[in-house]
Amino acid sequence: MIQGDVVTTKRVLPAEWAPQSAVMLTWPHPGTDWAGVMEEVEPVFENIAKAVLRHEHLVVSCEHVIRLQELEQQLNLYAEENGLPGRVKTVPAPANDTWARDHGPITILTDDGPALLDFRFNAWGGKFPSEKDDALNTHLFNAGVFGTTAMQQVNFVLEGGSFESDGQGTLLTTSECLLTPTRNPAMDRTAIEQLLSEILGVQRILWLNHGYLAGDDTDSHIDTLARFCAPDHICYVACPDVADEHYSALAAMEEELQEFRQADGSPYRLTALPWPDAIYDEDGERLPATYANFLIINGAVLLPVYDVPQDEDAITVVQEIFPSREIIPIDCRPLIYQHGSLHCVTMQIPAGVVS
């Protein structure tokens, strides 16, 4: 099903650092797993929202209309006080959860402008209810959030957190996620590569076969492990503790990254990110804290921190990676109790879509 006229000219999957028009947030509500910790988690979303508004537009959807009206007033007031009126767009829409990275639209760029791709979302292989989240992009489209930009529905399960683009035709992903049979059981690696090449316009796919985080529900999303920082630069999580359960898998992932080559045959510049102290929930389950789950926006990087000693080192390292951008640390400890972090709850919308 195609909504609008999706162009068939050359397709480019932009890198996250490409100019953006907005960031999308799907706000938590008492009908989600956040019900018992709304007081802890909403301030995290508010801090993300305010940081985004200082740099670009913000699209907020929420199932609870009254709360959405309160947010609209609150965020518009903040924007106006900072001389940024008109940057808040709110839409009432049903949602099972808040992970906009994975149920939000994927934007490609074409010779005729941007176009939206609405992939299927089945909650990481049917782990949780997902019907509302799978329909959310249609709600936003019908509400006019994306203006005249066309949207194409793609009958393929794909989450935004499962791949990274360098903006020049190379995709970085993990075999653990994309090849999991609970997502697209009829397709093997070759078929998936062909589809992604056609739909996203990519020419190369770099597959990581190692690397994981305890407590991660996504089957090793790449945005928790390794990120493009520039076309020739990848940062990644590294575990220095040989006694840690992650040591062997992440060391193997590091070796894979060292073996990867750019399209011209050159090795990538690699930067290891600090390894945060282990954080556990009340049941003793280790939680997936990672500094790789940052969000690049216009002029800034929103960096998740976790109230651990390594936070300061992470801020320093990420500032060195992005010297021309403001680094905005946001305490995301409440988010990891639901097994995600900052990048997981956001989806950037490239320039030319939201105005």
Sequence and secondary structure as in RCSB ss.txt:
>XXXX:A:sequence
MIQGDVVTTKRVLPAEWAPQSAVMLTWPHPGTDWAGVMEEVEPVFENIAKAVLRHEHLVVSCEHVIRLQELEQQL
NLYAEENGLPGRVKTVPAPANDTWARDHGPITILTDDGPALLDFRFNAWGGKFPSEKDDALNTHLFNAGVFGTTA
MQQVNFVLEGGSFESDGQGTLLTTSECLLTPTRNPAMDRTAIEQLLSEILGVQRILWLNHGYLAGDDTDSHIDTL
ARFCAPDHICYVACPDVADEHYSALAAMEEELQEFRQADGSPYRLTALPWPDAIYDEDGERLPATYANFLIINGA
VLLPVYDVPQDEDAITVVQEIFPSREIIPIDCRPLIYQHGSLHCVTMQIPAGVVS
>XXXX:A:secstr
 EES    S EE   TTS EEEEEEE   TTSTTGGGHHHHHHHHHHHHHHHHTTSEEEEEES HHHHHHHHHHH
HHHHHHTT TT EEEEE   S   HHHHS EEEEETTEEEEEEEE  HHHHSS  HHHHHHHHHHHHTTTTTT  
EEEEEEE  GGGEEE SSSEEEEEHHHHT TTT TT  HHHHHHHHHHHH  SEEEEE     TT SSSS GGGT
EEEEETTEEEEE    TTSTTHHHHHHHHHHHHH B TTS B EEEEE      B TTS B    TT  EEETTE
EEEEE SSTTHHHHHHHHHHHSTTSEEEEEE HHHHTTT  TGGGEEEEETTS  
